Every structure is written in C-alpha cells, then in structure tokens.
Amino acid sequence: MNRNDQQFMAQKIRTQYMEKTPSELDALRELDAKVKRPANVFAYVFGSISAIIMGAGMSLVMTDIGAAIGIPSALIPGIAIGALGLGMALLTYPMYKRILNARKKKYGAEILRLSDKIMNKQ
C-alpha cells in the first residue's frame, strides 16, 4: 500500500470515530425517509401477502393439495382464492400512492422550507 492509500484508509477509519453534528441536510433526509418509509413498508408487506394468497389459490387449482386437505373439488375455491390474491396485488400500487401522497401533503411544506433554506445557503 502506498502512502496515499494509507492516508485515505486512516482518514476513513478516523471519520467513524468523530462526533457527527447533525446538519440541515441530515434533517431533510430524515424527513424524506419519514414520508416514504410507511408507504414502502405497506407495499412490501401487503404485496407479499397478496402474492402468497394468489399462490395458494394457484396451488389448489394445479395440484392435488385440495384432496389432501379434504376438499373434493378444489377448482372453484382455488380460482376464488387466486382471484382474491390477484385483486389484492392489483390494489397494492394505488394504495401505496394514496399513502405516499397523504404523507407528502402532511410533510411537504416542512420539506420545501428546509430544502429552500439549504439551497439558498450556498
């Protein structure tokens, strides 16, 4: 390792141990995450549950799992369960956008004020 690489690595390690003073940019990032995180968590959880429900319906239709659990004709219940999961999956994005827009409306003014303050400072 040459001298410049050693200095770079030392500086990188050193910054991990220095006290960090919160800046306005850090506050802006936190607000942005506060807006987006609930919508993202909802979309991931609801979308995953929807996919599992749709997969369960498909499994009932395409395999003999229905007979194993005591359903003589699993075609109709399988289609109904699969359609329910598909409907839920299709609703995930509009619900995500509704949550995101509500959060943007709630925190938008504060984010704009803080971002204007940061941009005008430079």
C-alpha positions in Angstrom: 0.0 0.0 0.0 1.4 3.4 -0.9 1.4 6.5 1.3 -1.8 8.0 -0.3 -3.8 4.8 0.2 -2.7 4.6 3.8 -3.7 8.2 4.5 -7.1 7.5 2.8 -7.7 4.4 4.9 -6.7 6.2 8.1 -9.0 9.1 7.3 -11.9 6.8 6.5 -11.4 5.0 9.9 -10.9 8.3 11.7 -14.3 9.6 10.5 -16.1 6.7 12.0 -14.9 7.8 15.5 -15.5 11.5 15.2 -18.7 13.0 16.7 -21.1 13.9 14.0 -23.1 17.1 14.3 -26.5 16.9 12.7 -26.9 19.2 9.8 -29.9 20.5 8.0 -29.2 18.1 5.2 -29.4 15.2 7.7 -32.8 16.6 8.9 -34.0 16.8 5.3 -33.0 13.2 4.7 -34.8 12.1 7.8 -38.0 13.9 6.8 -37.8 12.3 3.3 -37.5 8.9 4.9 -40.3 9.7 7.3 -42.5 10.4 4.3 -41.6 7.3 2.2 -41.0 4.6 4.8 -44.6 3.9 5.8 -45.7 3.6 2.2 -42.8 1.3 1.3 -43.4 -1.0 4.3 -47.1 -1.2 3.5 -46.4 -2.0 -0.2 -43.8 -4.7 0.6 -46.0 -6.4 3.3 -49.3 -6.2 1.5 -47.8 -7.1 -1.8 -46.1 -10.2 -0.3 -49.3 -11.3 1.4 -51.2 -10.9 -1.8 -48.7 -13.0 -3.7 -48.9 -15.7 -1.1 -52.7 -15.8 -1.2 -52.6 -15.9 -5.0 -50.1 -18.7 -4.9 -52.2 -20.6 -2.5 -55.1 -20.4 -4.9 -53.0 -21.5 -7.8 -51.7 -24.4 -5.8 -55.3 -25.6 -5.1 -56.1 -25.4 -8.8 -52.9 -27.0 -10.2 -52.1 -29.7 -7.6 -54.0 -32.3 -5.5 -53.4 -30.4 -2.3 -57.2 -29.8 -2.1 -57.9 -33.5 -2.0 -55.2 -34.0 0.7 -56.9 -31.4 3.0 -60.4 -32.7 2.3 -61.7 -30.5 -0.4 -63.2 -32.9 -3.1 -63.2 -30.3 -5.9 -60.6 -27.6 -5.3 -61.0 -25.9 -8.7 -63.7 -23.3 -7.7 -62.2 -22.4 -4.3 -58.7 -22.3 -5.8 -59.9 -19.9 -8.5 -61.7 -17.7 -5.9 -58.7 -17.6 -3.6 -56.3 -16.9 -6.5 -58.6 -14.1 -7.8 -58.7 -12.6 -4.3 -54.9 -12.6 -4.2 -54.7 -11.1 -7.6 -57.2 -8.4 -6.7 -55.2 -7.6 -3.6 -52.0 -7.4 -5.7 -53.6 -5.1 -8.1 -54.7 -2.8 -5.3 -51.2 -2.6 -3.8 -49.9 0.2 -6.0 -52.9 2.6 -5.8 -52.9 2.1 -2.0 -49.2 2.8 -1.9 -49.6 6.0 -3.9 -52.5 7.1 -1.7 -50.4 6.6 1.5 -47.4 8.4 -0.1 -49.4 11.3 -1.3 -51.0 11.8 2.1 -47.6 11.8 3.8 -46.3 14.2 1.2 -49.2 16.5 1.9 -48.5 16.3 5.6 -44.7 16.9 5.5 -44.4 18.7 2.1 -44.3 22.3 3.5 -41.6 21.5 6.0 -39.5 19.7 3.4 -39.8 22.6 1.0 -38.9 25.1 3.7 -35.9 23.1 4.8 -34.7 22.4 1.2 -35.1 26.1 0.3 -33.0 27.0 3.3 -30.3 24.6 2.3 -30.2 25.7 -1.4 -30.2 29.4 -0.6 -27.3 29.0 1.9 -24.9 28.0 -0.9 
